[in-house]
Amino acid sequence: MSVAAVAFPAALFVFAMSTSYALSLGALVVVGVAVVSFLALANSSIQLMTPDGMRGRVMSVYTTVFLGMMPVGHSIMGTLASA
């Protein structure tokens, strides 16, 4: 999981600084693989650490917080990008 957490910002930085189409495409492939890997491993880790009787509740709270905070983050990033 730590490899994906390091690969994502590194590849995103390469994408941001790239002037080559091929390099940008490769960086975005790495970004996609890193995001999918990180999310899959995070979900698995949470499920493995949670007791059986609480797993459904914990995952529902995790999903609600994860998806519910996206509009907040998008609003903040949109404001920063337009500044």
C-alpha positions in Angstrom: 0.0 0.0 0.0 2.9 2.4 0.7 4.2 1.8 -2.8 0.9 2.9 -4.3 0.8 5.9 -1.9 4.3 7.0 -3.1 3.7 6.1 -6.8 0.5 8.2 -7.1 2.0 11.7 -6.3 5.2 10.9 -8.1 3.4 9.9 -11.3 1.0 12.9 -10.9 4.0 15.2 -10.7 5.5 13.7 -13.8 2.2 14.2 -15.6 2.0 17.8 -14.5 5.5 18.6 -15.7 5.4 16.6 -18.9 5.3 18.2 -22.3 5.3 14.8 -24.1 2.0 13.0 -25.0 3.6 9.6 -24.5 5.1 10.4 -21.2 1.8 11.9 -20.0 -0.1 8.8 -21.1 2.4 6.6 -19.2 2.2 8.7 -16.1 -1.6 8.6 -16.1 -1.5 4.8 -16.4 0.7 4.7 -13.4 -1.7 7.1 -11.5 -4.6 4.8 -12.3 -2.9 1.6 -11.2 -1.7 3.3 -8.0 -5.2 4.6 -7.2 -6.9 1.3 -7.8 -4.2 -0.6 -5.8 -4.4 1.8 -2.9 -8.2 1.7 -2.6 -8.3 -2.1 -2.9 -5.7 -2.5 -0.3 -7.3 0.1 2.0 -10.7 -1.7 1.8 -9.1 -5.1 2.4 -7.1 -3.7 5.4 -10.2 -2.2 7.0 -12.2 -5.4 6.5 -9.4 -7.6 8.0 -8.9 -5.4 11.1 -12.7 -5.2 11.8 -14.4 -7.8 14.0 -16.9 -9.9 12.1 -19.9 -8.5 13.9 -19.0 -4.9 13.1 -17.7 -5.3 9.5 -20.9 -4.1 7.8 -21.3 -1.1 10.0 -17.6 -0.1 9.7 -17.6 -0.4 5.9 -20.9 1.6 5.7 -19.3 4.4 7.7 -16.1 4.3 5.7 -17.9 4.4 2.4 -20.2 7.2 3.6 -17.3 9.3 4.8 -15.2 8.5 1.7 -17.9 9.3 -0.8 -19.4 12.1 1.2 -16.2 14.1 1.5 -15.6 14.1 -2.2 -17.8 17.1 -2.9 -16.1 19.0 -0.2 -12.7 18.2 -1.6 -13.7 19.0 -5.1 -15.1 22.4 -4.0 -11.9 23.3 -2.2 -9.7 22.2 -5.2 -12.0 24.1 -7.6 -11.6 27.2 -5.5 -7.8 26.8 -5.3 -7.5 26.1 -9.0 -9.5 29.2 -10.0 -7.5 31.5 -7.7 
